[in-house]
Amino acid sequence: MPSQKKNDIAIRMEDVGIEIDGELDSGSEDEARRRDRNRKAKASPRAGGRNGKPATSEDEEEEEDQDEAPRKRARKKKASAQDSEEEEEEDDRSVKRKGTKAAGRKKKAVEEESEESEEEERGKKKKGRKVTNKKQKDEQNKEKKGDAKGKGGKDKGNVKDKKNKNGKYSSSSSSGESGDEDSLSEGEMASLKEEVEEKKKLIATLRNKPWRMKRRLKLLKECQAFVEKFEGALGKGKGRKLYAYKVMMAKKMIKFNRDFDNFKTACIPWERKIKEVESHFGSSVASYFIFLRWMYGLNLVLFAFMFGLVVLPEVMMGLPYGSIARKTVPRAEQERAMDISVLLDFGGYCKYSILFYGFYNDERTIGVLQFRLPLSYLLVGVGIFGYSLMVVIRTMARNSDEGGDGGDDGQFTFAFKMFTSWDYLIGNPETADNKYASITTSFKESIVDEQENQKDENIHLRRFLRVLANFLILCSLGGSGFLIYFVVKRSQEFANLDQDELSWFEKNEVEFVMSLLGLVCPPLFETIAELEEYHPRIALKWQLGRIFALFLGNLYTFLFALFDEVNAKLEKEKSIRNATIWGLNEYYSNYSSYHNTTDIPPPDIHPADVIRGPCWETAVGIEFVKLTVSDIQVTYMTILIGDFLRAMIVRFLNYCWCWDLEAGFPSYGEFDISGNVLGLIFNQGMIWMGAFYAPGLVGLNVLRLLTSMYYQSWAVMSCNVPHERVFKASKSNNFYMGLLLLVLFLSLLPVVYTIMTLPPSFDCGPFSGREQMYNVVMETIENDLPAFIGNIFTYATNPGLILPAVLLMVLAIYYLNATSKNYQNANLELKKKMQMARDEEKNRRNNKENTNQVMQDLEDLLPNRSLLPPAAEEENPPPDKVREKGSKSPKVAKRPGAAANGKGVNLQNDVSLAAPNPKAAVTHPPGPRGLSGNARGPPPGPVRGRGRGTPPPRH
Amino acid sequence: MGTTASQLGKDLLSEYQRFSELLSKEDRNLTSVPMEKVLSLPELKSNPFRKRICHVFSTSDMKDGSLTFEDFLDLLSAFSDSATLEIKSHYAFRIFDFDDDGTLDGGDLEKLVNCLTGETEDSRLTPEEMRQLISNILEESDIDKDGTVNLSEFQHVISRSPDFVSSFKIVL
């Protein structure tokens, strides 16, 4: 065996990169294989019939190459049975071919073969090829039966892992006939394992098959029985126990996962409630409640931040109430501080409580933990925005993932209306009637649309009307803005007057007017929008946009008016501050001159009597809290009066009324999804804006969402009918989220502006005494962190670094944008291709009247056929085995003859020569023979092996 | 897999309860529930396709739409959350295929529209509108232009629909 050649092979194999060790010892392997082959050739009944073509030695070589290719292919196939990708197979095949070519050449060098043997080989080759073909076509089990060679390992065609394969090869590298018990059972085990896995997979995916339940149950039972029967049989000795243990753990794991999933579902709050609403009103109303629940979760997290990092430390470790001026109600307000009317306006004790900014002390650290409250306050205030931004964007991204390709809107308008418009969840006759009506309307509308698309007359009038409508709406928007500005200004004047002279209305004018505008304007817009004669879907979008503009305009007008107030307060504060400083100086100089000492104690004034500034932060916080509370009141009152009372009247006065109240004028209230969602979004905007100045606002909002969940779901179930316009739930989710994101951004602006530019009050809040609020961060960096970190910050804030960073980000955005555009194009291209392919397929099918699998499944579902026993897709293992054994027996019988052949002896010698080669022994060698050993059931293997007496050169 | 089997039983329990409620005492020995009883389920009561649903899921030889427990399970599994779009569209097609001929032709579509617009006369579409509607639908979804919508065309349309999966559900 020329080592040079061997190296050659090795190199080749390395080039190919697969199973180097499998082929390296091709010498011994070859011989073994050849012997095996010869034997087989004789054994196979067809061998004689097919041959007869004389060949030279060169021919022989070639043929051997060809011969071995298929066989190897077969073996290879077995190895890669689990991943049945053709490509890979093809690869492997070519690889093998290379390897075997080399092997064949070497074989020639080692010994010469007679023509007879060649003939035999030819016969066998044919067979091998045939087997391969079959394999390619048939299921793996069939391959077993057809294989006349009866290679045991091949029978079990489904070797799962390399380890198994290796085991087999090593056993075959012994003398081929001496399969020992382990390897034999291993082969069988592999196949069993494979089958068990298959069944398991079937069990897992059974519910996704469009089969009849009967068939499914039957299959499931079969599979389960099979798995149970054979799962335990797998593995041997130690391995068996381990395997059994593994299987048991897997089962436990599945069970646990299942329980955990159930638990998780049970933990989702209000799932039942929402499902109930869903089943009565369809998915669109439910989408509002799901949105509400999502909002509740978000606010709960925000509340946890605020409460855990700001409120709780201040309560636990900060100074108690009454210890310093900012934590005490001033003397002038004290007698009325507990009045309910004052408390409802968030004055008195409310104002000087942890609910508002002013209460917090500016001590750098508090308590034994050295908790840095001011820093924590600032970071939480900013962190709330950061977290919300992250969550909203993540949710949007997830939603858009689920949305699939929203690209072809309008392609199937009619078909969608037809096939998907019925909401099968509807279980309430009233809702169903409504749905009928809305579907009919939408049919009619779309027909009218279609007709209108063809004829478009009187376009000038329509244009004029649309311009007019927009003009009117702009007017009302501007009017509402002005009204709010006016009212806020007036309230500032009122604030300067004595509180006692003001009526309740004058005190709450701002909130009242804003809520009123929010109540009156949307219906007004709707009325105006009827001038426009838009398609309802477009009209709805306009309506949403206008309401959004109204709310936003109101909010911002309110903010600007508030800023005016803040500026006025800042002026006032400056004078008070100067006065305070002046007073302190007076006190100090007086004290020192009177007592003649420099050790001056602080002035002994009761905290309630200290002169204090207006504390604009608390004032802003109070405004937002009042706004939120009045919003809650108005919403709840609207539901109570507009929905509940109306429903009561309609239902109970209907008996004694002149016209039909239910069908006529008042009828029942509709659940206004878009309005409710917008209300929720704006409420959240106010929370975001106000949370920095009133930490208690988040808690208040959590309460509000909690109650409105119960309240609204009750109201909806008891006194509402669904909206007639279908506002599609799945598509609109991201629309809501987009609005939320916009509101988040818009509420971020004023807060960040005040944090960055306005000076904090000098005598209240965690930042008092500092020039700017963010100075807290600087202080921390300077005092608490090591010096080098301060240096790093100095460098990092250098414009020289920031500018490139910004540039880099812009470039990144540009790049990502470009790539996304490319992807979009590619997507579009692919879509077109798919469509074309589909069309083609359709044409072909129509021409051929060919039924594919899908159609067959469908037919199977037809009632008259569904009772037939399911098509036997699962092969029955027992018959297989029987046949397999039958096919083996003749070969076994003829084996001795093959061995008696002179060649056989030769080969054996070669084997013994090759055996000493450590490589040959250790690594694995020829497939075929090893396989033959493996294939047989455990009992016959060892017996035969010993009977032949070949020494198994095992490791 | 004894544990799994018993687990399954537990899961099925609530469905079985609902199912056996439908069987009144005198016909407890029957294995299938007649269609009228199934239709009285509140979840199906207001569904315009309730009869079709029964017929589609029934395996009875009498073609009377009666459901055995297995059929009932079939129904629930097709309308459950975990059923795939493929299964749902399969069954939707069968439900819409009123004459059981494997395609949705003009007659099927007309019946479908009538189901969707309700039983009352005033909500019905006029013949002219109906004709227009059906021709529009065929124009959109009948890719091979044979005048009917077959299963794969139907599935193609359905797969583009954003809210079919979320609305093709029945919750017991």
Interface residues (C-beta under 8 A of the other chain):
Chain A: R207 N208 K209 P210 R212 M213 K214 L217 Q224 V227 E228 K251 I254 K255 R258 K275 E278 S279 G282 S283 G403 G404 D405 G406 D408 Q411 F412 T413 F414 A415 F416 M418 F419 T420 S421 W422 D423 Y424 L425 I426 G427 N428 P429 T431 A432 D433 Y436 A437 I439 T440 F443 K444 S446 I447 E450 Q451 K728 A729 S730 K731 R838 D839 K842 N843 N846 V854 M855 D857 L858 E859 L861 L862 P863 S866 L867
Chain B: M1 G2 T3 T4 A5 Q7 P42 E43 L44 K45 S46 N47 P48 F49 H55 V56 S58 T59 S60 D61 K63 E70 D71 L73 D74 S77 F79 S82 A83 T84 E86 I87 H90 Y91 A92 F93 R94 F96 D100 G102 L109 L112 V113 L116 T117 G118 T120 S123 L125 E129 Q132 L133 N136 I137 E140 S141 I143 D144 D146 L151 S152 E153 F154 H156 V157 I158 R160 S161 P162 D163 F164 S166 S167 F168 K169 I170 V171
